[in-house]
Amino acid sequence: MRTTQPQVAVIGAGIAGLTAAGVLRRQGIAVTVYEAGKQIAGLASSFHDTDGFTYDFGAHFLTNRLAAAAGIGAYCRTVKHYGEAVYLGGKTYGYPFGLLQNPRYLVSGLASRLSSRDRTRRYSSAAEWFRASYGRTLANEVALPLLEAWSGAAASDLAASVGEKMHSSVFQTLSLKLASQVSGRAVGSGYSHEVPEHPSVWHVYPKGGLSRLCEALASEVKDAIQLESPVEAILVDNHRVAGIRVRGKEQPASAVISTAPCHILSRLVQGTERLAPLAQLRYRPMTFVNLRLEGRGLLKDTVVWLPEKQFPFFRLTETPLSMPWLAPAGKTLITVDFGCQVGDQIWTMPDEALGELCIEHLQPLIPDGRRRYLGCRVLRTPIAYPVFLNQYEETRRQLEQSTGVEGLYSIGRNGEFSHSLMEDVYWRTRQRAHQILSELPILSSPALVH
Ligand SMILES: Cc1cc2nc3c(=O)[nH]c(=O)nc-3n(C[C@H](O)[C@H](O)[C@H](O)COP(=O)(O)OP(=O)(O)OC[C@H]3O[C@@H](n4cnc5c(N)ncnc54)[C@H](O)[C@@H]3O)c2cc1C
């Protein structure tokens, strides 16, 4: 170990914090991981009930490539099928190609392809970007209502970058879908951006639940993890990180790597106003109602999107269609995603009332749903998706460069205010951790701020 410098403090024991800590530890850097919660894994946690059902925060898949990198490839099951559909006007269309069998969407999509040849054009909002990329009809009737339900903001107030970041070419999507059908494995498509998608990269799920991934990442730094230890303050002196405060005690730190959401990071920092703009960044809370039902194959495909306003939720996922082991034989689980605000009617509704609300609205899709219904389990998270409001764009782009404080790094999905899935979080964090290593002071850090 390099003993001439104080430890590096990592805030958060999710995938990002554990990955960063592992990279630093391997290079002989003293590191401590502070986790506010009672356990590791953050958003990548699984919950099991005594009846044999497993729930994640929404549906979670990882890839065989990430599983291999984390050393848990042998403990993962292959996901053989994954598909998405859209429910519109009483019919379910496969996504994306089934939708294009509707001549209105096809014509509008083709027209937009022919007219939007200028790839360098900058769009002033997500609404503009989606209309130019998908055609007006498909954007107005499908993509934009979903975007608004998901983000809780008007598409005209959202930045074009929200679309650009999720976009894959039609050719790429088609070739990966074909690879899936030929190989009988759910080849990842639109899933990773840091490393290329490929027919040899497919979805898997760890036996025992998602947390296995984080347990493997944690095994290298187990002795350095402190649970139930929320970092209360990050102390900055002369625009350089000096230390942290945990449980009322100040400790020096040669660097601080935070995976906390940006607005929380902004509140933690003391001794500079440089992170003040991050305080405005907002995340969309979600309520996930996991309906337990008799039978299986109640939806047309694993994920069904619901753009029509008659539904108070926007997405359904029958996870056992892709991962049969998440529910006991002869039973199934449908996760219903509600976008909400902390404290609103959905957030505060009792679990059983939420279950009833779902069953009632699902009647057109599952007419005998009430007879099949076995109760529900509800998960709520105040921080699920970064909301890419146009007004945040400058702050978001600046954050991509740096926090503005020497020795303070903001990484991971919420720390970077990005929609990254686990594989991107993993590879990106490794890259950033190597960059941080090259910037670490070799000699002792400045004195603590008091
Ligand atoms: C609904 C949904 C579905 C998803 N589906 C998929 C999927 O299918 N596949 C996929 O690959 N990815 C999926 N993701 C994304 C994936 O969950 C995340 O990318 C990943 O888990 C983020 O890891 P992280 O370490 O960046 O952040 P987190 O997991 O959020 O970890 C941050 C940790 O920091 C801790 N913390 C915060 N503040 C403090 C503090 N002050 N002091 C100490 N600790 C603190 C938190 O308690 C938390 O444990 C999904 C995400 C959502 C929301």
The ligand as a Gaussian input file, in Angstrom:
#p B3LYP/6-31G(d) Opt

LIG

0 1
 C      -36.119000       0.896000     -13.251000
 C      -34.689000       0.573000     -13.606000
 C      -34.442000      -0.536000     -14.397000
 C      -33.133000      -0.848000     -14.743000
 N      -32.887000      -1.955000     -15.509000
 C      -31.636000      -2.296000     -15.816000
 C      -31.330000      -3.455000     -16.592000
 O      -32.211000      -4.228000     -16.985000
 N      -30.053000      -3.735000     -16.864000
 C      -29.045000      -2.930000     -16.437000
 O      -27.900000      -3.242000     -16.728000
 N      -29.272000      -1.837000     -15.696000
 C      -30.543000      -1.496000     -15.371000
 N      -30.784000      -0.361000     -14.641000
 C      -29.651000       0.493000     -14.257000
 C      -28.818000      -0.049000     -13.100000
 O      -29.676000      -0.372000     -12.017000
 C      -27.849000       1.046000     -12.673000
 O      -27.123000       1.494000     -13.789000
 C      -26.830000       0.637000     -11.624000
 O      -27.397000      -0.195000     -10.638000
 C      -26.278000       1.935000     -11.016000
 O      -25.231000       1.652000     -10.124000
 P      -24.499000       2.852000      -9.368000
 O      -23.456000       2.249000      -8.534000
 O      -24.105000       3.890000     -10.346000
 O      -25.617000       3.559000      -8.456000
 P      -26.520000       3.004000      -7.258000
 O      -26.837000       1.570000      -7.453000
 O      -27.627000       3.976000      -7.117000
 O      -25.540000       3.105000      -5.993000
 C      -25.308000       4.318000      -5.305000
 C      -25.156000       3.987000      -3.818000
 O      -24.757000       5.183000      -3.144000
 C      -25.352000       5.174000      -1.855000
 N      -25.336000       6.557000      -1.335000
 C      -26.011000       7.641000      -1.805000
 N      -25.716000       8.729000      -1.050000
 C      -24.845000       8.323000      -0.098000
 C      -24.153000       8.980000       0.986000
 N      -24.315000      10.290000       1.244000
 N      -23.313000       8.244000       1.761000
 C      -23.116000       6.905000       1.515000
 N      -23.761000       6.241000       0.532000
 C      -24.592000       6.950000      -0.277000
 C      -26.753000       4.620000      -2.125000
 O      -27.338000       4.100000      -0.936000
 C      -26.455000       3.529000      -3.166000
 O      -26.246000       2.266000      -2.554000
 C      -32.063000      -0.019000     -14.288000
 C      -32.331000       1.089000     -13.466000
 C      -33.635000       1.396000     -13.125000
 C      -33.900000       2.579000     -12.243000

